[in-house]
Amino acid sequence: MREWAADLTENGDVHDHRWVQRVEEVRELAAKLINAELLDVAFVKNTSEGIGIVAEGFPWQPGDNVVTAEEEYPANLYPWMNLKSRGVEVRLVASRDGRLELDDVRDAMDERTRILSLSFVEYASGFRNNLDALGALCRERGIRFFVDAIQGLGVLPLDVKQTPIDFLSADGHKWLLGPEGAGIFYIRREMVEELRPVGIGWNSVIRPREFSRIHFDLKPHAGRWESGSLNVAGITAMGASLELLLHIGVPAIRERVHRLTNRLCQAVERAGFEVYSSRREGDWSGIVSIVAPGPDAKSFVKNCRLRDIVINQRADRIRVSPHFYNSEEEIDRLVEWLIATRDALDARA
């Protein structure tokens, strides 16, 4: 990112061709990450933009419905709720003990269900949805499958040629370790013509840099949704992160995070805390949700951050999300401070 900024400062757009080429190199990295075809990946500014492309572009009819999880992050709820004026119902599936059951998702569907939209990993519980089973269910019923991948992409392997996903969106600033404002959107090629093009601009057409040739031949792939000038700085930086992740290898990252989160869960349970997240083999993720004793999880988060231990609070629980660069010693230090904070709060009470 610094290299791009320095070049722009010194030379303006003289080397624009270089950065255009860099964007395409990053597209190749993003496609490799999810095993997609190059032209099926577009750059978006965030997860919400990718969801909005599908929500606003899908050929809805009054009486249609979309199924999603009750505990979803707002980015994967509000774009669908915004369709109410078009006669589209949003059906929310509640989880059971932090798990979203396949049978409950199936029961929420009917002949008017058009899209199932779920997160790869649920942001508050850390539950990892079974994308293969959910995608197969959608294929059986002719339902489109959208995946909000932000909480899993970069730490858990994902192959869109193996898993029947129709649409995917993820910002780069979570597990992908990139900056905010640059993310990826994937669309299965046969779905391109099904969506009404939204947000169309000069870059949406074939040969977009022939500015004097006015035509409306839209790109026959994901690129039609890259409407204008892209966030080159953000994409360039995200590319460096993707190079790092792919060099290490997502399977190796997965194993590292699995070991760290197992260590965390075992330690906090020995200390008397309750781990809310399901740790079954098909359910676990890099997010560990811990039930905090007492009514105020924020106190735990605040006390930890005062000691440079960065955790968060979601759904009145403590959320811990170690990545591959964290160490066993850092996990142990976190647990020590959780115990000390709990004891201090108990004594104060």
Buried (B, 14 or more C-beta within 10 A) or exposed (E): BEEBEEBBEEEEEEBEEEBEEBBEBBBEBBBEBBEBBBBBBBBBBBBBBBBBBBBBBBEBEEEBBBBBBEBBBEBBBBBBBBBEEEEBBBBBBEBEEBBBEBEBBBEBBEEBBBBBBBBBBBBBBBBBBBBBBBBBBBEEEEBBBBBBBBBBBBBBBBEBEEBBBBBBBBBBBBBBBBBEBBBBBBBBEEBBEBBEBBBBEEBBBEEBEEEEEEEEEBBEBBBBBBBEEBBBBBBBBBBBBBEBBBEEEBEEBBEBBBBBBBBBBBBBEEEEBEBBBBBEEEBBBBBBBBEBBEEEBEBBBEBBEEEEBEBBBBBEBBBBBBBBEBEEEBBEBBBBBBBEBBEEBEEEE
